[in-house]
Amino acid sequence: MRLILGSASPRRRELLAQIGLVPDDIRAPDIDETPARGELPRPYCARMAREKALAVACGDGEVVLCADTTVALGRRILGKPADAGEAAAFLWALSGRRHRVVTAVAVRSGDRLWERVVETVVKVKTLSDAEVNGYLASGEWQGKAGAYGIQGRFGALIPWIQGSFTGVVGLPVAETATLLQAAGITIFGECV
């Protein structure tokens, strides 16, 4: 089976490498990622992963892996900020609070689809002006849901998480490995 990663994210490639997988091809889907009016974070994220998996071409003997990560502050979806102003607003909203990071994974082979949604609770310390401005200046917020990446500098501002660290980064590896094995990808020398 050939593994097709339906994502241009270098973080997702790195996480796959942790479990010994290198995609045979990368085919980033081009879909509308706008949340539906009133759509909640978990169903939104699951829908995005599913739509991405269905949008990527998948030939015989191929397994497509797609994922979507969003930051949920209550019922509010904090996606990728459009600019530094929106990133600052997201960071201030997260300051001193707990929030959820939702990552949905969809794996497709032929007409079969396997899906899983993983939620992790993340606590951000109360941020100072210097911390917010310094993080914004680093540029690490760009292209990241909720305007932060836990695997970078912002990790120093997160005192604890409850759940999957790799899910917060963008691909929960334990759950992803299970889905890929169900689809016929060999990990640790065997498929389920």
C-alpha positions in Angstrom: 0.0 0.0 0.0 1.2 3.5 -0.9 0.7 6.2 1.8 -0.6 9.5 0.5 -0.4 12.4 2.9 -3.2 14.9 2.2 -1.4 17.8 3.9 1.4 20.2 3.2 2.2 20.4 6.9 5.9 19.7 7.7 4.8 18.9 11.3 2.6 16.1 10.1 5.4 14.6 8.1 7.7 14.8 11.1 5.1 13.1 13.3 4.6 10.3 10.7 8.4 9.9 10.7 8.3 9.3 14.5 6.4 6.0 13.8 8.6 5.1 10.9 6.4 6.3 8.0 7.4 8.4 5.0 4.6 9.3 2.7 5.0 8.1 -0.9 3.3 11.3 -2.1 1.9 14.5 -0.7 -1.4 15.8 -2.2 -2.7 18.8 -0.2 -6.4 19.2 -0.8 -7.9 22.5 -1.8 -11.2 22.8 0.0 -13.2 25.6 1.6 -12.4 25.6 5.3 -15.0 28.1 6.4 -17.0 26.9 9.4 -20.8 26.7 8.8 -22.9 29.2 10.7 -23.2 28.0 14.3 -21.0 24.9 13.7 -19.3 23.7 16.8 -15.5 23.0 17.0 -15.6 19.1 17.2 -18.1 18.5 14.3 -16.4 21.2 12.3 -13.0 19.6 12.7 -14.4 16.1 11.8 -16.1 17.5 8.7 -12.9 19.2 7.6 -10.8 16.0 7.9 -13.5 14.0 6.1 -13.8 16.5 3.3 -10.1 16.7 2.8 -9.8 12.9 2.6 -12.6 12.8 0.0 -11.0 15.6 -2.0 -7.7 13.9 -2.4 -7.3 11.6 -5.4 -6.9 8.0 -4.2 -5.9 5.3 -6.6 -5.8 1.5 -6.2 -3.4 0.4 -3.6 -3.3 3.9 -2.0 -4.2 5.0 1.5 -4.9 8.8 2.0 -4.3 10.3 5.4 -5.8 13.8 6.1 -6.2 15.7 9.4 -7.5 19.0 10.7 -6.7 20.7 13.9 -8.6 23.6 15.5 -8.4 25.4 18.8 -11.7 25.6 20.6 -12.4 28.3 23.2 -15.7 27.2 24.5 -18.0 27.0 21.4 -15.7 29.4 19.5 -13.4 28.1 16.8 -10.0 29.8 16.7 -8.6 28.9 13.3 -5.5 30.2 11.6 -5.2 33.9 12.2 -5.3 36.2 9.1 -2.8 38.6 10.5 -0.8 39.6 13.6 -3.8 41.6 15.0 -6.0 38.6 14.9 -3.2 36.4 16.3 -2.8 38.9 19.2 -6.6 38.7 19.9 -6.4 34.9 20.0 -3.4 34.9 22.4 -5.1 37.3 24.7 -8.3 35.3 24.6 -6.3 32.1 25.6 -4.2 33.9 28.3 -4.8 32.4 31.7 -7.4 29.9 30.5 -8.0 26.4 29.5 -9.0 25.5 26.0 -9.4 22.4 23.9 -7.4 21.4 20.8 -9.4 19.2 18.5 -7.7 17.1 15.9 -9.7 15.0 13.5 -8.0 12.3 11.4 -9.5 10.7 8.3 -8.0 7.8 6.5 -9.4 6.6 3.1 -8.7 3.6 0.9 -11.0 3.0 -2.0 -14.5 3.6 -0.8 -13.7 3.0 2.9 -13.2 5.8 5.4 -11.8 5.5 8.9 -12.2 8.5 11.2 -11.2 9.6 14.7 -11.4 12.8 16.7 -9.0 13.5 19.5 -9.4 16.3 22.1 -6.8 17.7 24.4 -7.2 20.2 27.2 -4.5 22.9 27.2 -3.8 25.5 29.9 -2.1 28.7 28.9 -0.4 30.7 31.7 -1.5 34.3 32.2 0.5 36.1 29.5 2.4 39.4 29.8 2.6 42.1 27.1 6.3 41.1 26.6 5.4 37.4 26.1 2.6 38.2 23.6 4.6 40.7 21.7 7.7 38.5 21.7 5.8 35.6 20.4 4.1 37.6 17.7 7.6 38.9 16.6 8.9 35.4 16.3 6.4 34.7 13.5 5.7 31.2 14.8 2.0 32.0 15.0 1.6 32.1 11.3 -0.4 29.2 9.8 -1.3 27.7 13.1 -4.7 27.2 14.6 -5.2 29.4 17.7 -2.1 31.4 16.7 0.3 29.1 18.4 2.4 26.0 18.1 3.1 24.0 21.3 6.2 22.4 19.8 7.9 25.8 19.5 8.5 28.8 21.8 4.9 28.9 22.9 5.4 25.6 24.7 7.1 27.6 27.5 3.8 29.3 28.1 1.8 26.1 28.6 2.2 24.7 32.1 0.2 21.5 31.4 -2.0 19.6 29.0 -4.4 16.7 29.5 -4.5 14.4 26.4 -2.4 14.0 23.3 0.7 16.2 22.9 1.0 15.1 19.2 -2.7 15.8 18.7 -2.0 19.4 19.7 1.0 19.5 17.3 -1.4 18.4 14.5 -1.5 14.6 14.3 -2.3 12.3 17.2 0.2 9.5 16.4 -1.3 6.6 18.5 -4.8 7.1 17.0 -3.3 7.7 13.5 -1.3 4.5 13.7 -4.4 2.5 14.5 -6.4 4.0 11.6 -3.5 3.4 9.2 -3.1 -0.2 10.3 -6.9 -0.7 9.8 -6.4 0.6 6.2 -3.5 -1.8 5.5 -0.4 0.3 6.2 2.3 -1.7 8.0 3.6 -0.2 11.2 5.9 -2.2 13.6 5.9 -5.0 11.0 2.2 -5.8 11.1 -1.2 -4.7 10.0 -4.3 -5.2 12.1 
